[in-house]
Amino acid sequence: MQASENSNDDFLFIDDSDEDEILAQGGNETWQVLIVDDDPEIHSVTQLALSDLVVLGRHLEYVHAYSGSEACKLIEENPEIVLVLLDVVMETDDAGLNVVKHIRENLNRQDIRIVLRTGQPGYAPEESVIKEYDINDYKTKTELTRRKLVTTVFAAIRSYQQIATVNENRAGLESIVAGSTELSSQHSISAFCASVLEQLKNLVTDGASSVFCARGQGIIDNVDDLSFYVLAQNGHETALVNQKLEQLKSEQANKFVKTCFLQQQHQIADEHLSLYIAKGDYRAVIFVELATPLSETQTQLLHVFLSGVSVGYENVHLFQKLSNAAYKDWLTNLPNRLEFLRLLDDFSQQNGEQLVAALIDINHFSDINDALGQDIGNQLLTAVAKRMLEIGSICKFARVGADVFGIIGPVSIVTPENLMGLFHHPFSAGEQHLPINACFGFCTKEHAENSGVKVLNQINIALNLAKKNRLEHFAFYNPEMEDQMQWRLGMIRQLRNDFATNCLELWYQPQLSLASGKVIGAEALLRWRTADGNYVSPAVFIPLAEYSGLIIEIGDWVIKQACQQIQRLENTFGDISISVNVSIPQFRRDDFVDTVIGSIKAHQIDPSKLELEITENILMDDPQLVVDALIKLKSEGISIALDDFGTGYSSLSYLQKLPLDRLKVDRAFVTNIAEEGQSVIAETIINLGKKMELKVIAEGIEELKQQERLLELGCDEVQGFYYAKPMPEKDFIEFLNANH
């Protein structure tokens, strides 16, 4: 890494030091400082920034290494080195860390102070590295203005001198080193502070009681004042943690903590200690009640210990910020998806707990965002999160996705009734009062897998089924659901493969004129023959094709095949039309109309010979989209039929807007049509067709008496097993030759 490649190194030139007191004239003795960096310019600017610096009466003497291996050799040859300013990335990405390992493990030099520096923040040491190696400080080069570099060096050398001074107290020194390692392993503020007090108790006297205090704002959740709060305690009540210091009921503690904080310096007396912790923007005070006064050695050890505590206190806050960024949702302040996975890991590993995990998916949230704006959408999500917390403090919550929340809690609390109850009243978002609802997926501990990722997948399976349930908007996971999901995915995979290898076929069911008995057309029906020669029912594979989106490609293929069939029939059977069913996913394609028209032109067929069949259910989904597309198709001469008329819920007003040529009477109204009083609906549809000047075709004819009744009612055309079952193209041609 060259300095010229990173302009951030220029920060080392900035002179912002106002700490003139550390630049006083010193004696002849020096502190040896080893600068390790593969960039010569870093050596120069570092030495320039520290020029004339006097630390504790001594000037600095510089030793230079330009690689990790060279640094290891120099440290072996120079036992007087007290401080190493060490680059992380040199000949290898971990060269600097290997130097640390050599110093601490191979040379067993625990006294040397090590400050890691890097211009590449992405190579920051991981938690495991910080635990394994005794690293005293870590800074990016962008942080190291002259003032901060001087302060860092001064603190490090002072730390070295203090360690050397109390070296005779080996047990105390080992306790500090061990304590530093323990502290560096703590990455939550509460755990760190508790560990500090535990180490402090061993360092000063076992009879001491203590509290670790800081301003509450920004440290304790949901606290927004500058009062002193207890972050950890030793020798007092556990309930004191995260409470105001005044809850300790000690005027002495309140007085000395505030004084120490304002004066920004330690206060050491025979009966008590007020220890000032400060690094960067983070400040705190440790108040200790002593059973016996400190000895001189204990005082010296205490200063050494506190220098590490200050650095650790800043680091733990930085780790907490990183953790919040990684595991907290920025909008709602709830745990995010990553943290929810960790919570689900715990959930899956617990034994004997009557717990349930759930997902809450807000319905049509994107519509609110589109219509009212993202600010209102964000306020709505915040309002939902706030109301969720009212369920119970023993539950755990998270925001898992844009409009999906997670919850883990007792089965008595996390119930469908309680979760649905959250949405009984509108939510306030800005000036809006928005009534919304949601779908819910649940997984009980009984069925939970052994990892958070697997449990989340289980809840998602239940949630997806809940979204499809029109009656109940919730579902509990059970293993059969996953079996069905795996079956569905397997069938979709097989359908894709078989479609790609031309295993799908078009069969044709003839349509006849009731008046003449002649074939006037056919409905093209899709058939799927698998590799083993068996057929899969369209009732099974058509929904799978729609679910997977494959219906778009299949639909295009069907229209193309139908056009080819019409082309082949024109010379011999010029008046035969082919009907093709189309679905709503096809209509949603911007180029659907152009694709159909393009296929007709490519095969040079009469557009009226191709008939597109739509169902009422399509109209329910997006009526205007369908109407607009059909009008364009009709303008090109393509015939339009409304299938299964009378079985859906479409408005008759839309029926008038549709450019139809035929109405199709569903088999449900034909089955019992010959029985007395059972032909009312069929008769109504036929009469409606006549009023609208449309041809009417009835499907599902299986008996002569059904045909006779349809003749009486004035139906125009029919199709059904009574005349012919769906058949392959070859059989269809033979049927035409016999019946046309």
N, C-alpha and C positions, 0 to 999 in steps of 0.2 A: 504494500500500500504506500504510494508516494504522496508526499504532501501536496504536490502540484495537482494531484488528482482530486483533492478534497479541500476546497477553499475554506472549510470550517476550521482547518488548522490555524488560519490567520487569527482566530480568537486569542491565541497565545500571545500576540503582540499587544493586545489591549492593556493599557495600564490603568486599572481602576482601583488600585490598592490605596487605602488610606490608613493602613496599619503601620504607621511609621515606627511605632515602638519596637517592632521586631527587626528593624534595620539598624539598630544601635551597633556601635563598634564592638567587635569581639576580640578575643585573644588569638593565640597562635594555633590552638587546637582546631581540628576540623571534624565535620561529619561527612563520611563518605556516602555519596549518593550514586547509585548505578542507574543510568538511563539506558533502557533497552528499547530500540525501535529500528526498523529496517530503513527508515527514511532519515538521512543525515540532517535534513532541514529541521526535523522535530528536535534533534539533539541541540541544534543551534538556538532555536527559539526558546526551548526550555531553559537552557543555560542563561540566555539573555534575560528571560523573565525572572530568574532567580538570582541574578547578579547582585552582589553586595548584600545578599541576605544573610543575616546573622540569627541563628537559632540557639537560644539558651547559651549565649556567649561564644558560640563557635561559628566560623564560616563553613561554607559547603565546599567539599572537594568532589569533583565529578569523575566517574568512571563510565566508559561508553562501550556498549555492545550493540551489534547490528543484526543479531539473530538470536534465536533461543539457545542454540547450542553454544554460541560464544558467551552468552550470559551465564550459563551453567558453569562454564570453565572459569570465568572471572570471579564468580562468587566463591568457588572452591579456593582460588588463589588469594582472595582478599577477604580475610575474616573480619576486617574493620567496616565492611559495608553495613550500613544501618537501614537504608531505605532503597527500594527498587521501584522506579517508575517504569512500568512494564506495559508494552503494547500487546494486545491480545493476538492479532493476526500478523504473522510475519512469513517465514518460509512455508508454514502450514497454517490452517485455520485455527488450530489449537496450540500453536507454538508457545504462546504466552502461558497457557495453562500447564503445559508440560514443564516450563520453568518453575512455576509455583510448586508443582509436584516434586520436582528435584530438590527445591529448597527445603520443603517441609518434610518430605519422606526420606529421600536419600541422604541429604546433609543434616537432617534433624535440626535445622535452624529455625526455631520458633520465634526468635527475637527479631529477626529482620522484618521490617514493615514493608508491605507490598501494596502498591496502588496500581490497579489495572486501568489502562487508558486505551480507548479505541476510537477510530473515526468511522467505524462501521457498527452502529447500534444493533444491527441484526445479529451480531455475534455476542450479545450479552450473555454472561454465564447463566446456565440453567440452575434451578434450585438444587439439583443433585450435585452440581459442580461446586456451588457455594458451600454446601454441607461438607463435601469431601476435602476441600482445600481451605486453608486459613488465609482468606483474602481480606485485607483490611479495609479497602475502599475500592470503589469502581466508578469511573467517570468517563463520559464521552468527551472527546476533545472539544466539542462545541461548548461544553460546560466550563472548561478550564480557561476562564479569563485569568489575567495575571493575579488578581486578588484571590480568586478561588484556588489557583495553583499554589500560591504562597501559603494560604491558610491550610490547604491540604498537607503540604510538605511540613509546615510547622507542627500541625497536629500529629502527623505520623512520627516525626523525630521526637517530639515531646513524649509520645507514647513509648517509643523505644527507650528513651532515657529512664522513664519511670519504671519500665519493666526491668531494666538493668539495675536500677537502684534497689528494687525489692527482690532481686534474684535470690537472695539468701532464704527468702520465705518460699521454698519450692512448692509446698502444698497449696499456698495461696495462689501462686502463679498458675499452677496446673488447674486450679479451680476456675480461674478467669478464662484460660484458654478453652477449657471444656465448656464453660458457660457461654463463651462467644459462639462456639459451634452450635450449642443448643439454641441460642437466641437466633442465629442465622437460619435455623430450620423452621422458625415460626413465621408464618406469613399472614396471620390475622392479628389485628391490633390487640385484641383481648388476650390471645394466647401469648403474644410477645410480652405484654406488660406483666402478665402473671408469671411468666418465666423469669423476667428481670427481678421481680420481688423474691422469687424462690432462690435465685442465685445470690441476691443481696443478703438474704437471711443467713446463708452459709458463710458469706464473706465477713460480715460484721459480728453478729452474735445471734445465737439461736433464740434468745429471748426477745428479739425485736419484733414489733408489729409495724406494719407499713401500709401505705396507700399510694397508688400511682394515679396522679390527677392531671387533667388537661381541660381546656375549653371544650364544651360539648358540641358546639356548632361544627358541622362537617365531619364529625367523628362518630357520634352516636346517632343511629337512625331515628328520624322524626324529631330530632332536637335542633332547635334553631336559635338558641341563646348562647351567651358568652359566659355563663356561670361555670364554675369548676365542677367537673363530674369525676367520679371515681371509675377508672378504667380497669383497675385490678386491686385486690386487697390481700393482705396476709395477716392473720391474727384477729380479724374482725368478722362480721357476719357476711356470708356469701351474698345475701340480698342487697348489700350495699353497692355492688357492681352496677354500673350504668345509672346510678342515682347521683343526685347533687351531693357535693362534699358536705354540705350543711347537715345531711342526714346522719353523719358520723357523730353529731352532737358533741363536737370538740371545738371549743373556741380557740384553743391553742393551734390545732391543725389548720383551721380556716385562716387564722392570722398569719401563720408562718408560710403557708402555701402562697397566699396572695403577695406577701412581702418578697418572697424569693422570686416569684414570677415577675414582679415589677422591677426589682433590682437586678434581675438577670444574673444572679451569682449564687453559689452554694452558701448555705448557712450551717455551720457545723458547731454544735454545742455538746456538752457532756450528756444531756438528757434526750436530745433529739437532733435529727438531721433534716434539712430542707435542701434537696439536691436538684439543681437546675439542669434540665435536659433540653438542648437546643441544637438543631441542625437544619439548615435550609429554612423553610417556612414552618417547621414543626417544632413546637415547644411544649414542655410538660414539667411537672414538679413531682418528685418522690418525697413523701414525708415519712420519716422513720422515727418511732419512739424507741429509745435505747434503754436496755436494761443496765448496761455498763458503758462507760465512756470508751471511745475508740483509742487504740494504741497508734503510735506513729506509723508502724508498718501497715496497720489496717487502713489508716487514712491514705497512705500512698497507694495501696492496692485499690482502694475505693476510687481514686482518681483515674487509675488505669481502666478499671472496669467501666466507669461512666463515659470515658472517651469512646469506648466501643458501643455502649448503650445509645449514645447520641446518634452515631452513624446508623446503628440498627433501627433506631426509632424512625429515622427518615426513610430508611429502606423499606421498613414494613408498611409505611404509609404509601410508598410508591408501589409496592407489591399489591396493596389493597386497591389502589387506583387501577392497576393493570387487571386485577381480578374482577373489579367492577366492570371494567370495559369488556372483559371477556365473558363474564358470567351474569351480568345484570342488563336488563332491558333499559335503554336510555330514556324511554318515554314514560313508562309506568313505574320504574324503579323496582319492578319485580324481577326475580330470577329469569334468565332467558332460556332458550332451548338447551344450550350446553349444560347449564346448571340443573335444569329439569331432568336431563338424562342422568346426572349424578344423583339427584334425589330418587329417581326411579331405580338406580342401582341399589341404593340403600333399601328402598321399598321391596325390591325383589329378594334381598338377602335376609330380611327380618323374618323371624319365626314366631308363630303363634299370635301375630298381630291381626286384629280384625280391621284391615285397612282396604281401601279401594283407591285406585287412580283413575282419573277421568280427564277428558278433553272437552272443551266448550268451543264450538265453532259458530261465530255470529253469521246469521244468514244475510245474504245480499249486502254485505258491508261495502263492497266495491261500488254499488249503486249510490250509497251515501257519500263516499269519497268523490265520485264523479259529479254528483248533483250539487253537493254543498261545499265541496272543497276539502283539501287534506287537513287543514287546521281544525275544521269541525270533526272530521274523522278521528284525528288524534285526541281531541277533547272527549269524544265518545269513548274511545278505548280507555282513556284515563278514568272516566266515570265508571265504566264496567269493572275495571281493576279495583277501584275503590269500593264498589258495592260487593264485589267478591270477598273482600277481606272481612266483611261483616258476618260471613258464615261461621267463622270461629278461628281463634288465635292458634289452636292446636293443628290446624290444617296448613299445608304448604302450597304456595301458589307460584305460578310462572306464566310468562307470556311466551308461548311456544312458536307462534307464527304471526303474520300480519294481523289476523283477526281470530287467532286461536289461542285459548288460555288452557293451562294445565292446573290440576289440583290433586293433592294427595291428602287423605284424611280418613277418619273412622267411618265404617260403613253406616253408622247411625246418623252421620252428618252429611257425608257426600252421597246424597240420594238423588234420583231423578226429580223428585218433588221439590227438594230444596234448591237444586240448580235451576229448574224451570221457574221457581218462585222469584229468582233474581230478575227475571225479565217480565214480571207481571205489570210493572209500572214503567213509564217512559224514563229515559235517561236525559239529563240536562247536558247540552254541549253548546257553549256560547249562549245565544238567545234561542236555540232550538230545544224542543222537547221531543225526543225521538223514541217512538215505540218500536222496539226490535225484538226478535226472537232468535233462538239458536238451536243447534243440534248437539247431542251429547253422546260420547262414547265412554264406556266404563270397562275396567278390568279389575276383578277382585284378586286378592292375594292368592286365593285358591288356584286360579288359572295362570298366574303370572309366571313368566319364564325367569331365567336366572341372570338376566342382564337388563340394564336400562334401555338399551337400543331395542331389544326384543320386546320388552313390555310396551314401549312406545308404538311399535309396529302393531301389537295386539290391540291397543286402544284405537289406533287409526283404522284398523279393520272394522271394529265395532262402530266407529264414527261414520265411516263410509256407508255402512248398512243403514245407520240411523238417518242419513241424508236421503236415502232412497225410500224410506218408510213414510208414507203419506199420513198414516194414522198416529204412530208414536214416533216422536223425534229423538228417541234415545235407544241405545242397544248395549247390552252387556256382552263382552267377549266370551265365546266358548270355542273349544278346539274345532268343532265342526265348521265354524266360519272360515278358519284358515284352510281346512281341507277343501271347502268350496272355492276359496280364492285360488288355491294352487291348481285345482281342476280348471278353473276359468282361464288362468294364465297358460296352462298347458294346452287347452283347446285353442286359445288365440294364437299361440305359437304354431300349432299344427295347421290352423287355418291359413296363416300367412305363408307357410311353406307350401301347402297344397295349392293355394291360389297362384303362387309364383311358378309352380310346376304344372299349371293348366288342369288341375283336378276338379275345378268348378265347371258346371255345365248349365246350359239353358234348356229347360224343357218347356213344352207348350201345351196349354189346355185350350182346346177349340172353343170358340164362341159362335153361336148359331142364331140365325133369324128365326123368331117364333112363327112368323107368317109363312116363310118358304122352307124352313128346315135346312137351309144351306149355311155352310160355314162362311162367316163374314170377317173372322179374325181369330186371334188367339192371345191369351195372356202368357207372357214369358215369365217363367218361374225358375228361380235359382235352385240348383241341386248341388250338393257337396258329396262326392264319392271319395272316400279315403283310400289309402294305398291297399288296404285289405279287401277292397271291393264293396264295403258296406257304405250305406248312406247315413249322413247326419241330418236330422230334421231341421228344416229352416227355422222352426220355432226355437231351436237351440242356438244355431249359429248366426242368425241374423242379429239378435240382440248383442251377441259377442262382437260381431263386426262393427256395430254401432258404438259399443262401449270402447273399443280399441281405436276407432277412427278409420279402420280398414274399409268401412262401408263406402268411403269416398272413392277409393281406387276400384272397388268392386262395382260401384254404381256406374262409373265411367265405362268399365269393361262391358257391363250389361247393355248399356245404350249402344255401344259400338257393335256388339254382337247382334242386337236387335236390328240395327240398320243394315248389317250384312245379310241378315235373314230376309229382310224386306227386299233387298236388292236381288237375292237369289230367287225370290218368289215372283217378281214383277213380270217376267216373261210368260210364265204359265198361269199364275194366279194373281193377276194385277190388282184385284180389288180386296185383297187380304191385308188387314192391318195387324200390327203387333203392339200389345199394351205392355208397358214397363212400369213397375212400382218405383217411386222415388221417395227419399226420406228427408227429414229436416236438416241433417248435416250436409246433404248435397245442396240444399237451397241456401245454406249459410255461406257457401263458397262464392266469392265475388265473380268467378269466371264460370259458374255452373251453366248459366244461360248460353254463354258463348261456346262452351264445350259441346252442348247438345246441338246447337245450330251448326257448329263446325263439323260434327260427325255426320249430320244429314247432308251437308254440302259435299263432304269428302266422298260419300258413297253415292251421291247423285240420285237420291230417292225423293219421292213425293212426300213432303213434310206431313201431310194429312194421314199418311199410312203409319206414322209413329204416334202412339197415344201414351201420354204420361198419366199414371194413376197416382192420386194423392189421397190421404185419409183425413178425416176430420181432426184427428189428434195433431196433425201437422199445423192445422189452423190455430189450435189452442196455443201452440208454442210461440209462434211469431206470425200472426195473421197478415200483417201488412207486407212483411218481407216476402211471403209466399204469393200474395196477390200481385205485387209488382213484378215478380219473376214470371208468373203465369201469363200476365198481360203481354210481356215481351215475347214469350214463346208462342202465344196464340197469334201474335201479329206476324209470325213467320209461317203460319199455317199448321202448326203442330196441334194435334187434338189433345184435349184435357178431359179426364174423367175423375169424378169424386167417388172414391171407394168407401165401402162400409158406411154409407150414409145412414144416419139415424142412430148410430151406436156411440157417437161422441157428444160433445157439448158445445159445438160451434153455434155461433149466432146466425140466424137466418139473414141478417143484414149483410154478413160477409158472403153468404151464399149468392146473394144478388150481385156482389162485386166480382165474383169469380167468373172468368171467361170459359165456362164449361161447355162440353159437347155431350157428355153422358153422365147420368147418375147410376150408381151401382147399388142395388138392393142387397144388403148383407144377408148371408145364409141364416142368421138368427131369426129373420123375419120370414124366411121361406120354409123352414123345417116343418112347421105346423100350419102352413097356409091353407091347406085343403080342409082343415077342421073348421067347424062352425065358430064364427066369431074371432078367428085367429089371423084374419087377413087385413085387419084395419090399418096397421102401420104400413104394410106393403102397398095397399091400395092408396094410402095418402101420399107415399113417395112417388108412385106411378103418376098419380094425378098432378102432383107438384111438378114432375118432370114435363108433363104435357103442357102445363100452364107456362112453363119457362122455355118451351120448345126444345127440350132436350130429349135425346134417346135415353131409354131406361133399360138397363140390363140386370137381370137377377142371377145370382150365383148360388151354388150349392143345390142344384136340382138333382134329386136322386130317384124320384118316382114320377110316374105318368100323371098321377092326380095333381101333383104340384104344377106340372106343365099346363094342365088343363085349366087350373084355377088362374094361373098367370095370363093365359090367353083371354080368359073372361075379363080380367082386370085391365087388359090392353097393354101388357108389357111388350116391349119391342124385341128384346134379345135375351138369351140365356146361356149359361155354362154350368157344368156340373158332371158328376160321375154318371148320371143317367145317359149322357151323350158320350163322354169320353173322359178318362183320367188324364192328368198331365203326362206327356210322352216325349221321348227324345226326338230330335229333328227328323231322323229317318222315318220313324213311325208316323210323325205328324204329316209328312209329305204323302205317305200312303193313305192316311185318313182323308187328306184333302182330295186326292184322286178319286176316292170313293164317295165323297159327300159334297163336293163343290159343284 
